């Protein structure tokens, strides 16, 4: 294993705190903190050693403090027995943690204007990203949204970090009524954004990518896809992504992502294997048929 690869640790819990509708757990994991790059995630075992819950749970890393004993914080909402068990952890409990996992956000070489768009708890990885961008001299602006006020994550921190912040809620209980994508285009215009970074539900990412494409602005998205192993073995998190050569491949969100160029993710086909994806049934035969057809046309034109 390389010095920069993921590690597995039994990490003591430092704090468990409630953050509106979410829980935030901080663990002492210096090796993970040292290796972390914005956009990477953790895989956490749940239920204890005798549990029947065999699958780990993936969580985006919200904060790291390598200089303070090497702590790592992740955020979650209680959605089932695994996260309910996590919410009951207390200080000094040990968690079996693997990380950091996944491909991080690429950072711009030069100072540029960066728009960060996040939905619900999916916004968590945008905060270490914002700090990394600020250290490079970039301007940072936020558009954050959720269903209701208690699900808009870390509004105070966003205001402190960013040049401007726009908040949206579906019910209008905080900020502007509507969705992140309703406010994004105007916020990008006002900030003269050069690049967009987005985290959140797949439908939101799909629309963010479309808005950025209309503006001619590059976009990086951290996809939210169901994962079982988190290490690329089980193939449960594959999504269709177009490569540099124009060919669609089924790639693993956990190791090839979770960060991708937004315009290359085929959001409309997520959950399926597109007929033209590399390795799809009949793909090779269709390619050969296509080549034969093109050759036939060329022969006819030459004749």
Secondary structure as UniProt FT lines:
FT   TURN            3..4
FT   STRAND          7..19
FT   TURN            20..21
FT   STRAND          22..28
FT   HELIX           30..35
FT   TURN            38..39
FT   STRAND          41..44
FT   TURN            49..50
FT   STRAND          57..65
FT   TURN            66..69
FT   STRAND          71..76
FT   HELIX           81..87
FT   TURN            91..92
FT   STRAND          94..101
FT   STRAND          113..119
FT   HELIX           120..123
FT   HELIX           125..135
FT   TURN            136..137
FT   STRAND          139..146
FT   HELIX           149..151
FT   TURN            153..154
FT   HELIX           155..161
FT   STRAND          164..169
FT   TURN            170..171
FT   STRAND          176..177
FT   HELIX           180..191
FT   STRAND          195..199
FT   HELIX           202..215
FT   STRAND          218..222
FT   TURN            236..237
FT   STRAND          238..242
FT   TURN            244..245
FT   STRAND          248..252
FT   TURN            253..256
FT   STRAND          258..261
FT   HELIX           262..264
FT   HELIX           267..269
FT   TURN            270..271
FT   TURN            275..276
FT   TURN            278..279
FT   TURN            281..282
FT   HELIX           283..302
//
